Amino acid sequence: MIRFIKKKPGFFEQLNAGNTIIPPDDRQQGMQFLVSFFNEIRPGSGKARRNAEKNLQEATRQLKTSRVVLANMQHALYVLLHQSRLTNALTESGIPLARGFWQELSNRIKHKILPPLQDENDFLYVLHNVFYRKNDFVWVESVSRQVWIEFFEAVGFSFDQRNQDIKSELLQSLKILSYQVAQLGLEKEVLNYLPGEERMRDTSFVLQNYKVYELEGLLHDNAPDTEVTPVSAQLKNIIEDCYVQISHIRESHSERGASLQQTYLLLILANRLQRMQLITDVLDADRQFDTGRFVDLFRMLVRNEKRKNSIREFMSQGVGYLAYQIAEHKGNKGHQYITVSRREYYRMIASAMWGGFIISFIAILKNLIGKLKLAPFPLGFLYSLNYTAGFILIEQTGSTLATKQPAFTASAVASSLDTKKFEGEPDLQGLAVTVANVSRSQLASFFGNLIIVFPLTFLLAWGFHQVMGYKIAEGEAAFKLLKDQHPWRSKALLYACFTGVFLFLSGIIAGYWQNKIRYGQIRERLQRHPVLRMSMSEKRLSRLAAYTERNLGPLMGNISLGFFLGFAGVLGKILGIPFDIRHITIAAGNASIGMYGLGIEIFPPYFLLAALGGVLAIGFINFLVSFSLAFLMAVKSRGIHLSQYPRLFRILGRYFFTHTREFFLAPRKPKPPVYQPLARTPKEEEDER
C-alpha cells in the first residue's frame, strides 16, 4: 500500500487554526512570534519559498485577511517597542562613533576579534535575534522598498508620540544627534569649506540645535499641535539647509580637493541628519508618518546590525566619497580624450601620431638597455627611467598615448550617470552616447599610435644597423621579440592584463595627487613661501606654482606607471613567476625590431599575422582591464548598484546596433551636449515600474 504523508501545516495555518493572540505585555512571546514570522519570509530551499519578496507579499496578504495574524503582529511590535530602548538604534547603529577614520577602523578590528556585550533591553538586541542569520540583510535589501512599505502599512505601523515612553526615547535621541551635528559642523574641515558669509554667523548645523531645544520645551509642556507643528516644520527646513551646505562642500572638491578626514565627517553628518529627519517626522504632531523613510531606516538597521563589525563594509562606506573625488579629478581630464566632432576626431589621430613618434624611440632605447650586462635592479631602474621620460614627454608635448586614456575616460563616462550630482535614477540613456564617443576616440588614438610606431621603429632599427654595423636584435633574440607578442605561443595576453592593472593604478595615483594638491592649497603655499619669494621674481614664482598645481598629479602618475612597467619583468625573473608586462605600443615597437632583425621574408605569413594580431589583442586587453577597473570604481563611488547593470547593457547594445557608425567615426555635425533619452521598450518600462 502507498502511504500518503500528511503535509505539515505552515506557520500561518497553525496561527489561524489556533486562534490564539499573544498578550500585549509579554516580551518573550512577542520575540518568539517575530522570529517565527520572519522565518516564513526568509528565503528557503523549497521552490515555493525561494523568493523573499513573494514571501513578504504573502505575509502582507495574511495581515490584511486574518484578524489573528494582524493582532499578534501588532501586539508583538507594541511590546518590543515599548519595552526596549530605542536610543542606541537611532543614534549609533550604522553611524561611526569614533572621531577619526583610523580610530573607527581600529575599533572595528577589536570588535571583530572580541564582540562587545549587547543589552537585552536594547532594540538592537531584538533586531539581532529576529534576523539571526549573518546574511539576513541580503534578502531584506532584495525586497523592493514599495513591498516593505505595503507590509508596514498593512500592520498599521507608526510611532505614537503621545506615548510618554516612546516620546522620551525619541526626544533623547533627537537631542544627542542635534548636539553631535552642531559639534561636527564647527570642525574646521567643515566650517572652512562653507561660503564666507555662512562662516560669519551661526550655520544651519548650529541653528538646528536651537530649534530642537524649542521643540523639546513644547513637547515637555504638552503644547497643542498648532504650536508643535510650525516649530517642527522650521526644524525640517533647517535640516534641509544642512544638506545643502554638505552638497556645497562636496561640489567644491573639484576645485579645492578633499581629505579622508573631511569625507568621513561629511558621511557622519549626513547619517545623523537622516536620523533627525525621521525622528522629527514622528514628533511633528501632524499625524502623518513617512513609512518610506522608516523603511529606509529599517533596512539600514538590519544591514548595520549584521555588518556592524565588518571592516570591508566600513572601508567601502568611508572611502567611497574620497574615491569619488579622485575619480572626479580623473574625469575632468578624461573629457580631453573624448571627441565629439569630426575635427576633434582627426585632431586626436594627429595627437596620437606624435605619441607614437615618441614611443618608437622608447622602444629602441628599451631594447638597447636590455643589451647591457647589468644586475636585475639597475636594469629595471634604467627601464623605468626610459618609460618615465617617454610618458612625461608625451604629457608635456600634449601628445596622446592610447593606453593612458581608459583610466581617465572611465570616470568621465561614469559622470554621465552620477547620482551624487543629479537626483533620481542615473542617466543610463545618456551613457550610451558617451560610450560611443569614448569608443571612437580610443580607436582614433590606437590608430594614430600604431600607424607611426610600426614603420618608424622599423626605420630606426634599420638606421641603427646602418650607423653601428650591427642590428639591435637578430637571430634568436629577434625571433623572441616576435614570439613574445604571439597570442597563444606566449603569455602575452596574461601580461597585457597586468599592464591594464598598472594603467588603472597610475590613473588612481594621478587623481590622488591632484586631489591632494588642491586640498593642501599647494599653489598658494608656494606663492607665499618665504625662501622662494626671496630667490625668484613674483611672476616666475606664480608660473612655478601654477605649473605645479596643473602638472604634479600627471607627473606622479607617469612616474608610477614608468616604474610599474620597468620593474615588472625584473621582479618576475627574480621571483621565478610568470609576471611581466605587454603594452600595445611597446609591443608594436618590439615586433618591428624583431621583423627587421630576422627579415620579413623568412617568416611564415600565418605566424607574422598571428604576432601582429597579438599586438592588437594586447591593446584591446590593456584597454578592457584598465577601463573596466576605473569604470567600476567610478560607478561604485557614485552609488550605482549592480541591479541596474542589465538594463545598462541592453541600452548600450541597442544603441550600438542603431548607431554603429558613431562608435567608429565622429559625425560631421556634432550632437548637442544635452543627450536625449533613448526610446525604451515596453519591457524596460515595465521593469522600471
C-alpha positions as CSV (number, residue, x, y, z in Angstrom):
1,M,0.0,0.0,0.0
2,I,1.1,3.5,-0.6
3,R,1.2,5.7,2.4
4,F,0.5,9.4,1.9
5,I,2.5,11.6,4.2
6,K,0.2,14.3,5.5
7,K,1.6,17.8,4.8
8,K,2.6,19.7,7.9
9,P,0.6,22.9,8.3
10,G,2.5,26.1,7.8
11,F,3.1,28.9,10.3
12,F,0.1,31.0,9.2
13,E,-2.2,27.9,9.0
14,Q,-1.3,27.0,12.6
15,L,-1.8,30.5,13.8
16,N,-5.2,30.8,12.3
17,A,-6.2,27.3,13.4
18,G,-5.2,28.0,17.0
19,N,-6.9,31.4,17.0
20,T,-4.6,32.5,19.9
21,I,-3.4,36.0,20.4
22,I,-0.3,36.8,22.4
23,P,-0.6,39.2,25.3
24,P,0.4,42.8,24.6
25,D,2.8,42.8,27.5
26,D,4.7,39.5,27.1
27,R,8.1,40.4,25.6
28,Q,9.3,36.8,25.3
29,Q,6.2,35.7,23.4
30,G,6.5,38.8,21.2
31,M,10.1,38.0,20.3
32,Q,9.2,34.3,19.5
33,F,6.4,35.4,17.3
34,L,8.6,37.8,15.2
35,V,11.3,35.2,14.9
36,S,8.7,32.7,13.5
37,F,7.0,35.3,11.3
38,F,10.2,36.4,9.6
39,N,11.3,32.7,9.3
40,E,8.4,32.4,6.9
41,I,9.7,35.4,4.8
42,R,13.3,34.4,4.8
43,P,14.1,32.5,1.6
44,G,14.1,28.8,2.0
45,S,15.3,25.8,0.0
46,G,11.9,24.8,-1.4
47,K,10.7,26.1,-4.7
48,A,7.7,27.9,-3.1
49,R,9.9,29.9,-0.7
50,R,13.0,30.9,-2.7
51,N,11.8,34.4,-3.4
52,A,11.8,36.7,-0.3
53,E,9.7,39.4,-2.0
54,K,6.9,36.9,-2.8
55,N,7.1,35.5,0.7
56,L,6.6,39.0,2.1
57,Q,3.7,39.7,-0.2
58,E,2.0,36.5,1.0
59,A,2.6,37.6,4.6
60,T,1.1,41.0,3.8
61,R,-1.9,39.3,2.4
62,Q,-2.3,37.3,5.6
63,L,-2.2,40.5,7.6
64,K,-4.9,42.0,5.5
65,T,-7.2,39.0,5.6
66,S,-6.5,37.4,9.0
67,R,-7.5,39.1,12.2
68,V,-5.4,36.7,14.3
69,V,-2.2,37.3,12.3
70,L,-2.7,41.1,12.4
71,A,-3.4,41.2,16.1
72,N,-0.4,39.1,17.0
73,M,1.9,41.2,14.9
74,Q,0.6,44.5,16.4
75,H,1.0,43.1,19.9
76,A,4.5,41.8,19.3
77,L,5.7,45.1,17.8
78,Y,4.0,47.1,20.6
79,V,5.6,45.2,23.5
80,L,9.0,45.1,21.9
81,L,9.0,48.8,21.1
82,H,7.6,49.9,24.5
83,Q,9.9,47.6,26.5
84,S,13.1,48.3,24.5
85,R,15.5,51.3,24.5
86,L,15.5,52.9,21.0
87,T,18.2,55.5,21.6
88,N,21.2,53.3,20.6
89,A,19.4,52.2,17.4
90,L,18.6,55.7,16.4
91,T,21.9,57.4,17.4
92,E,24.6,54.8,16.9
93,S,23.7,51.9,14.6
94,G,25.3,52.4,11.3
95,I,27.0,55.7,12.3
96,P,30.7,55.5,13.1
97,L,31.2,56.6,16.7
98,A,34.9,57.5,16.6
99,R,36.0,61.0,15.7
100,G,38.7,59.8,13.2
101,F,38.7,57.3,10.3
102,W,41.7,55.3,11.7
103,Q,40.3,55.2,15.2
104,E,37.0,53.8,14.0
105,L,38.9,51.2,11.9
106,S,40.8,50.2,15.0
107,N,37.6,49.8,17.0
108,R,36.1,47.6,14.3
109,I,39.2,45.3,14.3
110,K,39.0,44.9,18.1
111,H,35.3,44.2,18.0
112,K,35.8,41.7,15.1
113,I,38.1,39.7,17.5
114,L,36.0,40.2,20.6
115,P,32.5,41.4,20.1
116,P,31.1,43.9,22.7
117,L,28.3,42.9,25.1
118,Q,24.7,43.7,24.0
119,D,22.0,44.8,26.4
120,E,18.9,42.6,26.2
121,N,16.7,45.6,26.7
122,D,18.2,47.4,23.6
123,F,16.1,47.4,20.5
124,L,19.3,46.3,18.5
125,Y,19.2,43.1,20.6
126,V,15.7,42.5,19.2
127,L,16.9,43.0,15.6
128,H,19.9,40.8,16.2
129,N,17.7,37.9,17.4
130,V,14.9,38.3,14.9
131,F,17.3,38.5,12.0
132,Y,19.7,36.0,13.5
133,R,21.4,34.8,10.3
134,K,24.6,36.5,9.2
135,N,23.4,37.2,5.7
136,D,19.8,38.2,6.6
137,F,20.5,41.7,5.4
138,V,20.9,40.4,1.8
139,W,17.3,39.2,1.5
140,V,15.9,42.2,3.4
141,E,17.5,44.5,0.9
142,S,16.5,42.3,-2.0
143,V,12.8,43.0,-1.3
144,S,11.8,46.2,-3.0
145,R,11.1,49.3,-1.0
146,Q,7.5,49.5,-2.1
147,V,6.7,46.0,-0.9
148,W,8.2,46.8,2.6
149,I,6.0,49.9,2.7
150,E,2.9,47.9,1.9
151,F,3.8,45.5,4.6
152,F,4.2,48.1,7.4
153,E,1.1,49.9,6.2
154,A,-0.8,46.6,6.4
155,V,0.5,46.3,10.0
156,G,-0.8,49.8,10.7
157,F,2.7,50.6,12.0
158,S,3.5,54.1,13.2
159,F,5.2,55.6,16.2
160,D,2.8,57.3,18.5
161,Q,4.4,60.3,20.1
162,R,1.6,60.6,22.6
163,N,3.0,57.6,24.4
164,Q,5.3,59.1,27.0
165,D,7.9,56.3,27.0
166,I,8.4,56.5,23.2
167,K,8.3,60.3,23.2
168,S,11.0,60.4,25.9
169,E,13.2,58.0,23.9
170,L,12.7,59.9,20.7
171,L,13.5,63.3,22.3
172,Q,16.6,61.9,23.9
173,S,17.8,60.6,20.6
174,L,17.0,63.8,18.8
175,K,19.0,65.9,21.4
176,I,22.0,63.6,21.1
177,L,22.0,63.7,17.3
178,S,21.5,67.5,17.4
179,Y,24.4,68.2,19.7
180,Q,26.6,65.9,17.6
181,V,25.6,67.7,14.3
182,A,26.3,71.1,15.8
183,Q,29.8,70.0,17.0
184,L,30.7,68.4,13.7
185,G,29.5,71.4,11.8
186,L,32.1,73.5,13.7
187,E,35.0,71.3,12.7
188,K,37.5,73.2,10.6
189,E,37.3,70.6,7.8
190,V,33.6,71.6,7.5
191,L,33.4,75.2,8.6
192,N,36.3,76.4,6.4
193,Y,34.7,75.0,3.3
194,L,31.4,76.9,3.7
195,P,30.8,80.2,1.9
196,G,32.4,83.2,3.7
197,E,29.0,84.8,4.7
198,E,28.0,81.5,6.3
199,R,31.1,81.3,8.5
200,M,30.4,84.8,9.8
201,R,27.2,83.7,11.5
202,D,25.6,80.6,13.0
203,T,25.4,78.0,10.4
204,S,22.5,75.6,9.8
205,F,24.4,73.0,11.7
206,V,24.2,75.2,14.8
207,L,20.7,76.7,14.2
208,Q,19.1,73.3,14.2
209,N,20.1,72.8,17.8
210,Y,18.2,75.9,18.8
211,K,15.0,74.6,17.2
212,V,15.5,71.1,18.8
213,Y,15.6,72.8,22.2
214,E,12.5,74.8,21.4
215,L,10.7,71.7,20.2
216,E,11.7,69.8,23.3
217,G,10.2,72.5,25.5
218,L,6.9,72.4,23.7
219,L,6.6,68.7,23.9
220,H,7.5,68.6,27.6
221,D,4.8,71.1,28.3
222,N,2.3,69.1,26.2
223,A,1.7,72.1,23.9
224,P,-1.1,71.9,21.4
225,D,-0.4,70.6,17.9
226,T,-0.9,74.1,16.5
227,E,2.3,75.2,18.3
228,V,4.3,72.0,17.8
229,T,3.8,71.7,14.0
230,P,5.2,75.1,12.9
231,V,8.4,74.5,15.0
232,S,8.8,71.0,13.6
233,A,8.4,72.4,10.0
234,Q,11.1,75.0,10.8
235,L,13.4,72.3,12.1
236,K,12.9,70.2,8.9
237,N,13.7,73.2,6.8
238,I,17.0,73.8,8.7
239,I,17.9,70.2,8.3
240,E,17.4,70.6,4.5
241,D,19.7,73.6,4.7
242,C,22.3,71.4,6.3
243,Y,22.1,69.0,3.4
244,V,22.6,72.0,1.0
245,Q,25.7,73.0,2.8
246,I,27.1,69.5,2.7
247,S,26.4,69.4,-1.1
248,H,28.2,72.8,-1.4
249,I,31.3,71.3,0.3
250,R,31.3,68.3,-1.9
251,E,30.9,70.3,-5.1
252,S,33.9,72.5,-4.1
253,H,36.1,69.4,-4.0
254,S,36.8,69.6,-7.7
255,E,38.5,73.0,-7.1
256,R,39.8,72.6,-3.5
257,G,40.3,68.8,-3.2
258,A,39.2,66.5,-0.3
259,S,40.8,64.6,2.5
260,L,39.9,61.3,4.1
261,Q,39.1,63.1,7.4
262,Q,36.7,65.6,5.7
263,T,34.9,62.9,3.7
264,Y,34.5,60.9,6.9
265,L,33.0,63.9,8.8
266,L,30.6,64.6,5.9
267,L,29.5,61.0,5.9
268,I,28.7,61.1,9.7
269,L,26.9,64.4,9.3
270,A,24.7,63.1,6.5
271,N,23.8,59.9,8.5
272,R,22.9,61.8,11.7
273,L,20.8,64.4,9.8
274,Q,18.9,61.5,8.2
275,R,18.0,60.1,11.6
276,M,17.0,63.6,12.8
277,Q,14.6,63.8,9.8
278,L,12.9,60.5,10.8
279,I,12.5,61.5,14.5
280,T,11.2,64.9,13.7
281,D,8.7,63.3,11.3
282,V,7.4,61.3,14.3
283,L,7.3,64.2,16.7
284,D,5.8,66.9,14.4
285,A,2.2,66.3,15.5
286,D,0.8,66.3,12.0
287,R,-0.3,62.7,12.4
288,Q,1.4,61.8,9.1
289,F,4.1,59.2,9.3
290,D,6.5,58.8,6.4
291,T,6.6,55.0,6.1
292,G,9.0,55.1,3.2
293,R,11.6,56.9,5.3
294,F,11.1,54.4,8.1
295,V,11.6,51.5,5.7
296,D,14.9,53.0,4.6
297,L,15.9,53.2,8.3
298,F,14.7,49.6,9.0
299,R,16.6,48.1,6.1
300,M,19.7,50.1,7.1
301,L,19.4,49.0,10.8
302,V,19.2,45.3,9.7
303,R,22.2,45.7,7.5
304,N,24.2,47.6,10.1
305,E,23.4,45.1,12.8
306,K,24.6,42.2,10.6
307,R,27.7,44.1,9.3
308,K,28.5,46.4,12.3
309,N,32.0,44.9,12.7
310,S,32.7,44.4,9.0
311,I,36.0,46.1,8.1
312,R,35.2,45.8,4.4
313,E,31.8,47.5,4.9
314,F,33.4,50.4,6.7
315,M,36.2,50.8,4.2
316,S,33.7,50.8,1.3
317,Q,31.5,53.3,3.0
318,G,34.1,55.6,4.4
319,V,36.4,55.7,1.4
320,G,33.6,55.9,-1.2
321,Y,33.4,59.7,-1.3
322,L,37.2,60.1,-1.4
323,A,37.3,57.6,-4.3
324,Y,34.6,59.8,-5.9
325,Q,36.8,62.9,-5.6
326,I,39.8,61.1,-7.1
327,A,37.6,59.9,-9.9
328,E,36.3,63.4,-10.4
329,H,39.8,64.8,-10.9
330,K,40.5,62.0,-13.4
331,G,37.1,62.6,-15.0
332,N,37.9,66.3,-15.6
333,K,41.0,65.3,-17.5
334,G,39.1,62.5,-19.2
335,H,36.9,64.9,-21.2
336,Q,40.1,65.9,-23.1
337,Y,40.2,62.4,-24.5
338,I,36.6,62.3,-25.7
339,T,35.9,63.5,-29.3
340,V,32.5,64.9,-30.3
341,S,33.1,66.5,-33.7
342,R,34.9,65.2,-36.8
343,R,37.5,67.9,-36.3
344,E,38.3,66.7,-32.8
345,Y,38.4,63.2,-34.1
346,Y,41.1,64.0,-36.6
347,R,43.0,66.1,-34.1
348,M,43.0,63.1,-31.8
349,I,44.6,61.0,-34.5
350,A,47.3,63.6,-35.1
351,S,48.0,63.9,-31.4
352,A,48.3,60.1,-31.1
353,M,50.7,60.1,-34.1
354,W,53.0,62.4,-32.1
355,G,52.7,60.0,-29.2
356,G,53.6,57.1,-31.5
357,F,56.6,59.0,-32.6
358,I,57.9,59.3,-29.0
359,I,57.1,55.7,-28.2
360,S,59.2,54.5,-31.2
361,F,62.3,55.9,-29.5
362,I,61.3,54.5,-26.2
363,A,61.1,51.0,-27.8
364,I,64.5,51.4,-29.4
365,L,66.1,52.6,-26.1
366,K,64.4,49.9,-24.1
367,N,66.0,47.2,-26.3
368,L,69.4,48.9,-26.2
369,I,69.2,49.0,-22.4
370,G,68.4,45.3,-22.4
371,K,71.7,44.6,-24.2
372,L,73.6,45.9,-21.2
373,K,75.1,43.3,-18.8
374,L,73.7,44.6,-15.6
375,A,72.2,43.2,-12.4
376,P,68.4,43.0,-12.3
377,F,67.8,46.1,-10.1
378,P,69.8,48.6,-12.1
379,L,68.4,47.1,-15.3
380,G,64.9,47.6,-14.0
381,F,65.7,51.1,-12.8
382,L,67.0,52.1,-16.3
383,Y,63.9,50.6,-17.9
384,S,61.8,52.6,-15.5
385,L,63.6,55.9,-16.3
386,N,63.2,55.2,-20.0
387,Y,59.5,54.7,-19.7
388,T,59.0,57.6,-17.3
389,A,60.9,60.0,-19.5
390,G,58.8,59.0,-22.5
391,F,55.5,59.2,-20.7
392,I,56.4,62.7,-19.3
393,L,57.5,63.9,-22.7
394,I,54.2,62.7,-24.2
395,E,52.3,64.6,-21.4
396,Q,54.3,67.8,-21.8
397,T,54.0,67.9,-25.6
398,G,50.3,67.4,-25.5
399,S,50.6,64.1,-27.4
400,T,48.3,61.1,-26.8
401,L,49.1,57.6,-25.6
402,A,46.1,55.3,-26.3
403,T,46.5,53.1,-23.2
404,K,46.5,56.1,-20.8
405,Q,43.1,57.2,-21.9
406,P,40.9,54.5,-20.3
407,A,41.8,55.3,-16.6
408,F,40.6,58.9,-17.3
409,T,37.7,58.4,-19.7
410,A,36.1,55.8,-17.5
411,S,35.5,58.5,-14.8
412,A,34.1,60.9,-17.4
413,V,31.8,58.1,-18.7
414,A,30.6,57.4,-15.1
415,S,29.9,61.1,-14.5
416,S,27.1,60.9,-17.1
417,L,25.1,58.7,-14.7
418,D,26.1,60.5,-11.5
419,T,23.7,60.0,-8.6
420,K,25.6,62.4,-6.4
421,K,25.2,65.3,-8.7
422,F,21.7,64.6,-10.0
423,E,18.6,63.4,-8.2
424,G,16.7,60.4,-9.3
425,E,17.8,57.4,-11.4
426,P,21.1,57.6,-13.2
427,D,21.0,58.7,-16.9
428,L,21.6,55.3,-18.4
429,Q,20.5,56.5,-21.9
430,G,23.0,59.4,-21.9
431,L,25.7,56.9,-21.0
432,A,25.2,55.2,-24.4
433,V,26.1,58.3,-26.3
434,T,29.1,59.0,-24.1
435,V,30.4,55.4,-24.6
436,A,30.1,55.8,-28.4
437,N,32.2,59.0,-28.1
438,V,34.8,57.2,-26.0
439,S,34.9,54.2,-28.3
440,R,35.7,56.1,-31.4
441,S,38.2,58.3,-29.5
442,Q,40.0,55.3,-28.3
443,L,40.1,53.7,-31.7
444,A,41.5,57.0,-33.2
445,S,44.3,57.1,-30.6
446,F,45.2,53.4,-31.2
447,F,45.2,54.0,-34.9
448,G,47.4,57.2,-34.6
449,N,49.9,55.4,-32.3
450,L,50.3,52.3,-34.3
451,I,50.4,53.9,-37.8
452,I,53.6,55.6,-36.6
453,V,55.1,53.0,-34.2
454,F,55.3,50.1,-36.7
455,P,57.0,51.9,-39.6
456,L,59.1,54.4,-37.6
457,T,60.5,51.8,-35.2
458,F,61.4,49.6,-38.2
459,L,63.1,52.6,-39.9
460,L,65.0,53.4,-36.7
461,A,66.2,49.8,-36.4
462,W,67.4,50.0,-40.0
463,G,69.2,53.3,-39.3
464,F,70.9,51.9,-36.2
465,H,72.1,49.0,-38.3
466,Q,73.5,51.3,-40.9
467,V,75.3,53.5,-38.4
468,M,76.6,50.9,-35.9
469,G,77.1,48.0,-38.3
470,Y,75.0,45.5,-36.3
471,K,71.4,45.0,-35.6
472,I,69.6,45.8,-32.3
473,A,68.3,42.2,-32.3
474,E,69.0,39.3,-34.6
475,G,68.7,35.6,-34.6
476,E,67.1,34.0,-31.6
477,A,66.8,37.4,-29.8
478,A,64.9,38.8,-32.8
479,F,62.6,35.8,-33.0
480,K,61.9,36.1,-29.3
481,L,60.7,39.7,-29.7
482,L,58.1,38.4,-32.2
483,K,57.2,35.3,-30.3
484,D,56.6,37.3,-27.1
485,Q,53.7,39.1,-28.9
486,H,52.1,35.8,-30.1
487,P,48.7,35.4,-28.6
488,W,48.9,31.6,-27.8
489,R,52.6,30.7,-28.1
490,S,53.4,33.1,-25.2
491,K,51.8,34.6,-22.1
492,A,51.3,37.9,-23.9
493,L,47.6,38.2,-23.1
494,L,48.1,37.4,-19.4
495,Y,50.9,40.1,-19.2
496,A,48.6,42.5,-21.0
497,C,46.1,42.1,-18.1
498,F,48.8,43.0,-15.6
499,T,49.6,46.1,-17.7
500,G,45.9,47.1,-17.6
501,V,46.0,46.9,-13.8
502,F,49.1,49.1,-13.8
503,L,47.5,51.6,-16.1
504,F,44.5,51.8,-13.8
505,L,46.7,52.2,-10.7
506,S,48.7,55.0,-12.3
507,G,45.4,56.8,-13.0
508,I,44.4,56.4,-9.4
509,I,47.8,57.8,-8.3
510,A,47.5,60.8,-10.6
511,G,44.0,61.6,-9.3
512,Y,45.0,61.1,-5.7
513,W,47.9,63.6,-6.1
514,Q,45.8,66.1,-8.0
515,N,43.2,65.9,-5.2
516,K,45.9,66.3,-2.6
517,I,47.4,69.3,-4.3
518,R,44.1,71.1,-4.4
519,Y,43.1,70.2,-0.8
520,G,46.6,71.2,0.6
521,Q,46.5,74.5,-1.3
522,I,49.9,73.8,-2.7
523,R,49.8,76.6,-5.2
524,E,49.0,79.3,-2.6
525,R,51.6,78.0,-0.2
526,L,54.3,78.0,-2.9
527,Q,53.5,81.6,-3.8
528,R,53.9,82.6,-0.2
529,H,56.9,80.5,0.6
530,P,59.5,83.0,2.2
531,V,62.6,81.4,0.6
532,L,61.1,81.1,-2.9
533,R,59.8,84.7,-2.7
534,M,63.3,85.9,-2.0
535,S,65.0,83.7,-4.6
536,M,62.8,84.4,-7.7
537,S,60.6,87.1,-9.1
538,E,56.9,87.1,-8.3
539,K,55.9,86.4,-12.0
540,R,58.3,83.4,-12.2
541,L,57.1,82.1,-8.8
542,S,53.5,82.4,-9.9
543,R,54.3,80.4,-13.1
544,L,56.0,77.7,-11.0
545,A,53.1,77.4,-8.6
546,A,50.6,77.2,-11.5
547,Y,52.7,74.6,-13.2
548,T,53.0,72.5,-10.0
549,E,49.2,72.6,-9.4
550,R,48.5,71.7,-13.0
551,N,51.1,69.1,-13.6
552,L,52.2,67.4,-10.4
553,G,49.4,64.9,-10.4
554,P,50.0,63.7,-14.0
555,L,53.8,63.7,-13.3
556,M,53.3,61.3,-10.3
557,G,51.0,59.1,-12.5
558,N,53.6,59.0,-15.2
559,I,56.4,58.2,-12.8
560,S,54.5,55.4,-11.1
561,L,53.5,53.9,-14.5
562,G,57.1,54.0,-15.7
563,F,58.3,52.2,-12.6
564,F,55.5,49.7,-12.7
565,L,56.3,48.7,-16.3
566,G,60.1,48.9,-15.8
567,F,60.3,46.6,-12.8
568,A,57.5,44.1,-13.6
569,G,59.6,41.8,-15.8
570,V,62.6,42.1,-13.5
571,L,60.5,41.2,-10.5
572,G,59.1,38.2,-12.4
573,K,62.6,36.9,-13.1
574,I,63.8,37.4,-9.5
575,L,60.8,35.6,-8.0
576,G,60.7,33.0,-10.8
577,I,57.0,33.6,-11.6
578,P,55.2,34.5,-14.9
579,F,55.0,38.2,-14.2
580,D,55.7,40.7,-16.9
581,I,54.0,43.5,-19.0
582,R,52.8,43.8,-22.5
583,H,51.9,47.3,-23.6
584,I,50.5,47.7,-27.1
585,T,52.8,50.4,-28.4
586,I,55.9,48.9,-26.8
587,A,54.8,45.5,-28.2
588,A,54.3,47.1,-31.7
589,G,57.9,48.5,-31.5
590,N,59.3,45.2,-30.4
591,A,57.6,43.4,-33.2
592,S,59.0,45.9,-35.7
593,I,62.5,45.4,-34.3
594,G,62.1,41.6,-34.4
595,M,60.9,41.7,-38.0
596,Y,63.8,43.8,-39.1
597,G,66.3,41.6,-37.2
598,L,65.2,38.4,-38.9
599,G,63.8,39.8,-42.2
600,I,60.1,39.8,-43.1
601,E,60.6,37.4,-45.9
602,I,61.7,34.4,-43.7
603,F,58.5,34.4,-41.6
604,P,55.6,32.2,-42.5
605,P,52.6,34.5,-43.2
606,Y,50.4,33.0,-40.6
607,F,53.0,33.4,-37.9
608,L,53.5,37.0,-38.8
609,L,49.8,37.7,-38.9
610,A,49.3,36.0,-35.5
611,A,52.1,38.1,-34.0
612,L,50.5,41.3,-35.4
613,G,47.1,40.1,-34.2
614,G,48.6,39.5,-30.8
615,V,49.7,43.2,-30.7
616,L,46.1,44.3,-31.4
617,A,44.8,41.8,-28.8
618,I,47.3,43.2,-26.3
619,G,45.9,46.7,-26.9
620,F,42.4,45.5,-26.5
621,I,43.1,43.8,-23.2
622,N,45.1,46.8,-22.0
623,F,42.1,49.0,-22.7
624,L,39.5,46.5,-21.3
625,V,41.1,45.8,-18.0
626,S,42.1,49.5,-17.3
627,F,38.7,50.9,-18.4
628,S,36.7,48.2,-16.5
629,L,38.6,48.7,-13.2
630,A,38.3,52.5,-13.5
631,F,34.7,52.4,-14.5
632,L,33.7,50.1,-11.7
633,M,35.4,52.3,-9.1
634,A,33.9,55.4,-10.5
635,V,30.4,53.8,-10.7
636,K,30.6,52.4,-7.2
637,S,31.7,55.7,-5.8
638,R,28.7,57.3,-7.4
639,G,26.2,55.0,-5.8
640,I,25.2,52.9,-8.8
641,H,24.2,49.3,-7.9
642,L,24.7,46.1,-9.8
643,S,21.0,45.6,-10.2
644,Q,21.0,48.5,-12.7
645,Y,23.7,46.9,-15.0
646,P,21.5,44.6,-17.0
647,R,19.4,47.4,-18.3
648,L,22.5,49.5,-18.9
649,F,24.0,46.8,-21.2
650,R,20.7,46.4,-23.1
651,I,20.7,50.1,-23.8
652,L,24.3,50.0,-24.9
653,G,23.6,47.1,-27.2
654,R,20.6,48.7,-28.8
655,Y,22.4,52.0,-29.3
656,F,25.4,50.1,-30.9
657,F,23.2,48.4,-33.5
658,T,21.2,51.6,-34.3
659,H,24.2,54.0,-34.3
660,T,27.1,51.7,-35.2
661,R,28.9,54.3,-37.2
662,E,29.2,56.6,-34.2
663,F,31.3,54.0,-32.4
664,F,34.0,54.2,-35.1
665,L,33.7,57.6,-36.7
666,A,32.7,61.0,-35.4
667,P,29.6,62.6,-37.1
668,R,30.1,65.6,-39.4
669,K,27.9,67.7,-37.2
670,P,28.3,67.2,-33.5
671,K,25.3,66.3,-31.5
672,P,24.0,68.7,-28.9
673,P,25.7,68.4,-25.5
674,V,22.5,67.5,-23.7
675,Y,21.8,63.9,-24.5
676,Q,18.2,63.0,-25.3
677,P,16.9,59.7,-23.6
678,L,16.6,56.8,-26.0
679,A,13.2,55.2,-26.6
680,R,12.6,52.3,-24.2
681,T,11.0,49.1,-24.9
682,P,7.7,48.2,-23.2
683,K,9.5,45.5,-21.2
684,E,12.1,48.0,-19.9
685,E,9.3,50.4,-18.9
686,E,7.6,47.5,-17.1
687,D,10.9,46.6,-15.3
688,E,11.4,50.1,-14.2
689,R,7.8,50.2,-12.8
